[in-house]
Amino acid sequence: MAKIMVGKEEVNLDETVLDFTPENINEFLTKYAALHRYYQNKHNEAVYIARTLNDQYTVLFNSKFKEGKIAHSFSDKMAEASAKSDEEVVRLLDKVRKAEYVKDEI
C-alpha cells in the first residue's frame, strides 16, 4: 500500500480494495461508490494544489524575467536564462513537479 501526501494530508493508495471475487461482489459494489468518491475528492485537491503552484511559478518566473529585462537590460534569452536559474524559481518549479506527480498518482 502506497502513501502519498496531498497537501498536508496523507492518503493511502490501497489497490487491494479493487480485488473482488464472486463471493464478495456485493460488498465490493456497496463500498466502491464511497471509495471512488473519496479518491476523486483527493484527486481534485491534488489538481487544485498543482494548478495553484503552477500559477505561482508562472508569476514568479515572469517577475524574474521582467526584472532581468528592466533592471539589468538583459536580452530575452539572457533574461529567460537568469529567471530559470534563480533559486526561488528552481525551488518553486520543484514543488510544481512534485505536486504534478502526486496528482498523477491518484
N, C-alpha and C positions, 0 to 999 in steps of 0.2 A: 504494500500500500504506500503510495507516494504522498508526500505532504508538500504543499506549496503555500506561500503567503500571498494573500490577496489583500492589499493594503496592510492593515495591522492584524488581520485575522488569518489563522492557519486553517487550510481546507484540506481534508483528507480525500485523495482520489482513490477510491476503493473500487477496483474493476470487478471484484467478486460479486458486487451487487447485481451484475448483469448475468450471472450464472443462474440458470433455472433448469429444472427437469420437469417431466410431465407430472411428477408428484407435487411439486411446489409452484406450479404455474399460477395458481390463483393468488397465492401470497405475493408472488413477484408482481403480478399485474396491479394489485392493490397498493404496493409500495412504490411502483415505478413512477407514477404521476408525481408523487411528493418528491422523489429523488430528482426527477427531471426538472421540476420547478426550482429546487434548491440549487442544482448545478447551473441552471440557466441564470438564476439570480447572481451567482458568484461570477459567471462569465460576463454578465452585464457590468458588474462592478469593476472587473478587470479591464474591460474595454474602456470604461469611463476613466479609470486611472491612467491607462496608456495614452488615451487621447489628450487628457489634461497635461500629462508630462510632455507629450509631443508638442502641444501648443506652447508650453513654457520654453521648450528647447528652441522653437522657431523664433519666438520673441527675443530670447537671449542671443541667438545666433545673429539675427538681423541687427540687434543693438550693437553687438561687437563689430559687425561688418560696417555699419554706419560710422561707428567711432573710428575705425581704421581709415575710412574714406575721408572723413571730415578732419579729424584731429591730426592724422599723420599723412594725409594726401597720398594714400596708397592707391595703386591701380586696383581694378576689380579683382584680378587674380590674387594679388598680394593681400587685399582686404579679406578675401574669402579664406585664404590660407591662414591668415592671422586669426580670424574668427574661429576656424575649425580647430586650431591648435590651442586656443585659450583653455586654461584649466577648468574654469567654470563650465564652459560649453562641453568639454570632454566628459566631465562628471555627470552632467545632466543627460548627455547622449547615452551614457552607460545605464542610467536609470530608465531611460526610454526603452532601451533594448531589453532590459530585464523585465519591464512591465509588459512588453510585447510577447516575450517568452511565456510569462505566466498566463497571459490572455490566450495564447495558442495552446497551452497545455490543458486548459479546462475544456 
